Amino acid sequence: MNYKKNKTSKINNKRIIKKFQKIKNNIFKSKIINSNSVIILILIILDQLVKMVVRKRINIEYSFVNIKLVKNTGMVFGFFQGNSKIIAVISIIIVLIILMNQKRSSETKEKRFSLLLIITGLLSNAIDRIILGAVTDFLCIGFWPCFNLADSYLVLGVFGYIIYSFRK
């Protein structure tokens, strides 16, 4: 009797797993949601959650690393201060250009992932610019200007794209 229960439950588990796999496959095959969209969404949520925590006035100081709230209305290294809305529009235009060119492009997986990081960084910082009027930076390391996770996504994406552009 115990054997029948285990055999029946194994069959039911297999059916449930097959149904979930079918649902997952349908979602990821759709034009609206794909694995790239999910990765972008997760990375944006992570960046926004960390920024939200930092905006609660968390201030941590270590030897040469500080976590503190810095509002940046400009671009990289603080250039073009006070132009947050214009920079947000430019960021969204860049994302649209990347997306339009991606459909025609036959890039390698590494280059596509690098572009995904660039898109994620641009969108997450654009969200800050549109909603808050400034980007929330919080990682301050030594003499380097403060930055956030979205900035890291951007830098890694740009460097990755450049590096993989020179590989065969």
N, C-alpha and C positions, 0 to 999 in steps of 0.2 A: 504494500500500500504506500509506503514511504517512497518507493521507487517510482510509482506512478505520479505522485505529486511532483517529485523533482523533474521527471521527464516532461510533464505537462507545463511546469513553470519555465523550464528551459525553452520549450516550444513557444510559449507566450512571450518570453523575453526576446526571442529571435524575431517574432512578429513585430513587437514594439520597436526593436532596433531598426528593422527594415522600414517601418513607417516613418521613423525619425530621419533615416537616411534619405528617403524619398522626399520628405518635406525640405530637408536641408539642400538637396540637389536642385529642387525646384526654385528655392529662394536664390541660390547662388548662380543659377543659369539665367535668371531673369535679367532684363536690361537695367532695371532700377537698382537692384542691390546685388553687389558681387563682393568677393573677398577683399578687394581693394577698398571698397566703401566701408566695410566693417573695420578694417585696419585704421583707416583715416578717422573714423568716428571714435574708436577706442583711444587713439593717440590724442585727439582733440579733447575728449572727456578727461583723460589723465592730466593734460596740461591745464585745462580749466579748473579742475578740482584742486590741483596744487596751488594755482594762483589764488583760488578762493580761500584756501587755508592761510596763505601768506597775507592776504588782505585783512585777515582777522588780527593783524598786528603781531605776527610772530616775528621775533628778532633773535636770531641765534648767531653767536660769534665764536669762531674757532681761531686758530692761529692765523691763517691767511685766507680762510673761507668764511664768508658771512652770508647769512640768509636774512635779507631785510627787504622791505617794501620799497620799490623805486618805480615811480610812474614815468613812462617814456612816451612823450607825444611826438617823437621824431622817429627816425629810422636807425639803422645800425650805427653804433658809436654816438648816438644822439644827434646825427645830422638831420636837418630840416625840422627842427623842433616847432611844435604848434600846428602841424599839418596832418593831424591824425586821420581826419575824414578823407582827405585827398589820397593819402598813403593807403587807406583801406580800399578805396576804389581801384587804385593802381594794382594792389595785391589781387583783388578779385579778377581784374582784367587779365593779369598774368596767369592765374589759375585757369581761366577760360581758354586762353591761348594754348596752354600746355595740354588741356583736355582735348581741344580740337585737333591738335597735332598728334596726340597719342593714337587716335583712331586710324590715322593714316600711316603711322610709323611702325616699323618692325624692329623695335629696340630690344636689347637683351633683357633678361629678367632683372639683372642688377641695375641697369639703367632705369627700367620702369620703377623699381623699388626706390631708387634715388629720387625720381620725379614724384613718387608718392609722398616721400618725406618733405620735399619742397612744397607740394600742395598743402600738406597738413600744417606745416609751419606758417605758411601764408594765411591760410584760413583761420587758424586759431588766433593769431595776432590780429587779424582783421575783425574777429568777433570782439576782442577787447577794444579795439579802436572805435567800432561802431557803438557798442553798448556803454563803454566806460569813458570814451574819449581819449584814452591812453592805454598803452600796453603795460601790463604788470610785469616788471622784471624783479628778480629776487635773488639770483645767484651772483654773488660778488666774490671774485677770486683775485686776490692780490691787486695788481695795477690794472687788470683787465676790466672793461666796462661791464656793468651788471647785465645779466641775460636771463632767459627763461627756457623751459623745455622746448617751446615752439622755435625759438632761435636755434637751439641745438639741432632740431629736426632739419631746419633750413641749411645750416652749415654742413651737417653730415650728408644731406641730399646733394648739395652743390659739389662738395668734394668727391662724393661717390660718383656722381655723374661725370665729372671731369676725369677721374681715375679710370672709370670703365669706358670712357670714350677713346682712351689711348690703348686699351687692350684689344687684342684680336679675338 
